[in-house]
């Protein structure tokens, strides 16, 4: 490469914590790793502070990850308690990100600006910048936009502008399901420029976690502990029906136990089901802790109900479940059945039926040889289909097709 030749790159714009954050953070970092491995440089701009003052995981406002460079353009990783300071940081992050994009474009051959953020002001701002700089403008969606908080008039207005205007500004959108592809095709009035990039998992994270402690037997869940997104009420009821059949088994819930008011509600429900001494809370685990926690489980479970969120989305944590090589019991919701075959890649159960879900957990534990084989085959599916390298190359080809 000549001294003045620019390197190819892509810019991610998000409001999720890096390097420690949510499932969305892990998805971004897995894509970034695959894109970098395939030859492009990746810059991740985090527009807002992401960490609460009493729970700070992300310490650095700029740094290197596994195949990417990240910047907190707001100047801080910690959400201020003072609302004036908070709004100043939000404004600063918005403006500074535009400056960063311009500077990066002067040093690198930017193939795309990829928006993981959905608030209308950000796509509108960076759309005009992308046109000025002649950079492909991209968007990622892994669930329906109307599932976001829309209780206030301002949020409803933001959603209206997003659906009527913003979705038409992107040169390309990548979604996680065919259902979302149809939905956004209707909003845009065309199917061109929309591609499905399924769940992505960094399989390297699970490559060395192969030693299990047989003394501790537990069923593990990882995800949201509140509401019905991931079916915690169904899972708890199912476990309450079967835990006496396997006396030494416990249920490990891996996830954030804040806010306190929701945690108290959850504990009350557990007490009412008389399984208090059988449930283990780990709190929010980092991406480095999750592989060992999953690998140590007898069975990994996800009892998603058959709701509109499940129909439009795809559980990204399923990729980590499968990558661990442990047997998975999961409800057949949305498009899961398009990829996973029952009793080949996982144990699939009809949704919203705690009795059936409980029976399948018992079956998987009491048939360890069959379950182990299914776990291995699920891992092989992940390596072939959901690997970060496979899905990242598909994303890069999509971006190239839009140039």
N, C-alpha and C positions, 0 to 999 in steps of 0.2 A: 504493500500500500504506500502510495506517495505521501510525502510530508504534509501536503495540503488537502489530501483527499479525506472527505468526511466519512465517518462510520455510519452504518444504518442503525436506526434506533426507533423506539416507540415510547410514548409517554402515557402512563396511567395517572388518572386524576381521581382521587377518592376521599372519603371521610372516615375510613376504617383504620384502626391502629396498625402500625408496622414497627417492628417485626412481630409484636405480640398483639393479638386481636381476636376477631371472630372467625367463624367458618368462612366468611367472605374474604377476610384477610389471608387465610391459608390458600383459598382458591386463587387470589391474585398472585401470591408469592409462588405458587406452583406453576402458574402460567408464565410468570416472569422468568423462572428458572429454566423452563423449557425453551422459551424464546431466546434467552441468552445462549443456551447450549446450541441452538440452531443457527446462531450467528449474529443476532441483533443485540444492541445495547438496550437496557431497560431502565427508565427513570420513573420513580413513583412519587407523585406529589400528594401529600396529605394536607387537605385544606384547613382542617380544624384541629384543635386539641382533642385528644381521644381518651385520656385517662382521668379518672376521678382523683381528687387530692389524697384520699385515704387508700387508694389502690393503684399506685403508679407502677406499671410494668415497663413502659417505654420511656427510657431515660434520655435518649439522644434525639436531637431535632434533625440530625443529618447523619447518614452512615451508609455502610455497605451491607447488603444481604447476600443471599446465595444466588448470585446472578443479576443483581439489581442495585441501583443507588436510590436512596430515599431521602426526601426533604419534607419536614413539617414547615410549610410556608407561613403558618401563623406565628412561628417563632417559639412555640412551646408545645409540649406534649400533654400538659396538665390543664384541665378545664378550670378556669378561675371561678371562685365563688362570687366575686363581685360582678354583677350583670353588665356594668359599663365596660369593665375590662374584657369580659367575655365577648361582647359585641365588637369591641375594637379588634380583638384577635381574629374574629370571624371576617371582618372587613379586610384586615391586613392579609390574612391568608388568601382571600379572594384576589386581591390586587397583586400580591407577590407571586402567586401561581402564574398569572399572565406574564409577568416579567421573566419568570423562570422559563416558561415555554418559549418565549422569544429568544432568550439567551441560548437555550439548548439548540434551537433551530439554526442558530448562526454557527454552531460548532459541529452539529451532527446532521445527517440526512434523515430527518424524522419521517417515518413511514405513516404514522398515525397518532392522533390524540384519542385515547380511549377513556371515556367517561364512565366511571363506576358510581358517580354521584348523580342524584336524580332531582334535587331541588332546582327549580326552573332557572333561577338567576345564573347558575354556573354554566349549564349548557348554552344558554343564550349568549353569555359573555364570550365563552371560548369558541363558539361557533364562528363569530365574526373574526376572531383572531385566527382561527384555522383557515378561513377564506383568504385573509390578508397574506398569511404565510404559505398558502397553497399546500396545506397538510390535510390528509384524509381524516374526517371527523367520525368517531365511532362511539358506540354505546353498548353496555352490557346490562342484561336483565335476567334475573333468575326467579322472579315471581311477578304476579300482577302488580302494577303500580297502585291500584286502588286499595290494596291491602295495607298501605302505609297509613299512619294516623291522619285522618281527615275530619276530625271532630270540630275543628275551628273553621271559621269562614275563610281565613287566610289559607289554610291547608287545602280546603276544597277548591279555592280559586287557583292555587298552585297546580293541583291535579288537572283542572280544566285546561289551563294553558299548556301543561305538559302533553296531554292527550290530543289537543286540537292543533298545537303548533310545534312544540319541541320535538316530538318523535319524527316529524317530517324533515327536520334540519340535518339529521345524521346521514352521512354517506352510507353507513352500514351499521347494523345492529346484530349482535350475537346473543342468542337466547339459549336456555337450558332444556327446553322441551318443544315438541311439535305444537302443543297447545298454545304456548306463548308465541310461537312463530305465526300461527293463524291469527291470534289476537292482534299482534302488531302489524300484520299484513292488512288487516281491516282498518286499523287506525291510519295507516299510511296510504291506503288505497292501492297498494301494490305489494307483491311478495319479493320483488328484486331487492337485493341489498340486505336480506335477512338470512342468517344461517344459524343452524343449531350447533353449538359447542357444548357437549354434555359435561357432566361433573368431572372435575379434575382432581387428581390426588397425586401428591409427591410420594411415589412409591419408595424412593430412597430412604425416607424417614422410617420405614418399617423393615428395612432390609436386615438390620442387626438385632432386632428384638425377637429372639427365638428361644429364650430360656424362661420357663414358667415355674411358678412356685405352687406345687400341688397341695400345700397345706391350707391355702386360702382359696375357698371356692365361692365364686360370686358370679352373678349375672350382671352385665354392665350396660348402662345407657349413657350416652353422651349427647348433650344438646340443651335445648330450652326447657327449663323446669316449670315455667309458668304457662298458663293458657292451654289451648288444645292443639297448638301447632304440631308438636311432636308426640301427642297422645299420652302424656304423663298420667292423667286420670285413668285411662284404660289400662296402662301398664301396671299401675299400683293395684287396681282391682284384680287384674289377672294374677299378679304375684300373690295377693292375699288369698287367692283360691288354691294355689298350688304349693306354697312354701312348706306346708306340713308334710307333703309327699317327699320332699328332699330336705330333711331337717337341718343339714349342715350348710345349706346354700343361703347366700345373702344377695341383696340387690344393691349394687353400687350406682349412685347417680352422680355423673360427672357434669358439672355445670355451675354457673354463677349462682350463688345463693342470696344475692341481693336483688331487689330491695327487701328490707326486713319484713315489711307487711306481707309480701307475697310468700316469703319463706315461712312465716308463722301460719299462714293458711295451708301451705303444703304439709307442715308438720302436724297440724290439726287433722288433716285428712288421713295421714299415715297412722296417727293415734286411733282414729275412728275405725280403721281397718285392722287394728291390733297387730301391726307389723313393725312397731317402733324399733325393737331390738334387732330387726333384720335388715334395716336400711342404713346404708353408709353414704354420707355426703363427702365428696372430695373438695368441693368448692371449684372455682374456675381453674382449669388446668391449662398449662402452656402447651404449645404445639410439640415441644420436646418431651413433655410428660405423658401426653396422650398415647403414643405407641405402646409403652410399657403397661399402662392401665388397661388398654384394650386387649393386648396380648395375654394378660393374666386371667382373663375371664373365661368361664366355661362356655358361655354363650353371649353374644351381643344382640341387643334388642332395640326395635323401633316400632312402636304401635301407632303410627300416624292414623288419624281418623280420615274418613272419606269426605273431606270438605273442599271448598274451592281453592284453598291454598295448596293442598296436596295435589289437586287436579292440574294446577298450572305450574307447580314447581317440581323439583326433584331433590331429594334429601342429599345434600353434598356430604354429610357425615357418613353416608352409606359407602362412599369411596374409601374412607379411612377404615371403616368396619371390615370391608372385604380385603383391603391391603394388609390387614393384620394377620390374615390367614385363619382367624377363628370363625366358627360357625355363626351364622346370622339368622335370627328370626325377625321377620319384617312383614308388615301388612302390604297387601297388593293394592297400592293406591297409585293414581296418576299413571305414569308411563314406566313404572318399575318393571312390570311384566314384559315390556318390550325388550329388556336386556337380560333379566334374571329368570332362569327356569327353576321352578319349584323342585326342591330336593336334588338339584344339580349344582346351583350356585349359592342357594340360600333356602331356608324354609319360609315359604310364602303363605300368609294367612289372610283370609277375608277380613276387611277392616270392621271396626266397631263391634267386635265380638270378643269380650274379655275371656270368656270360657275357652274359646278355641285358641286364643293366643296363649293362655296359660297351659293348655294341653300340649301345644307345640313346643313350648319351652321345656316341659317335662320330657317330651319325646327326644328332643335334641340332647338333653343331658343324660338320659338313660340309654341312648344308643351312641356311645362315644366314637366308635369306629366309623360309622356312617357319617356322623357329624364332622369328624376330622377330615374325611374325604371331601365333603361338601365345602368345608372351609378352605381347603387347598384349591379346589376348583374355582371358588369365588375369587381367590387371590390371583389365579391365572387369568381370569376374566378382566380383572383390574389392570394387570400388566398389559393385556392385549388391547383393551378398549378405553379405559379411563385414565391411563397413564398420562402424566404431565407432558411427556415428550410427544405422545400421539396427538393429544388435543391442542397443544401449543403449535404444532406444525399445521394443523387444520386452520387455526386462527391466523397464522401468518399467510397461508395461501389465500384466505379470504381477504385479508388486507391488501395483498398484492393484486387481487382481481379487481379491486376498487380504484386502483391508481390510474 
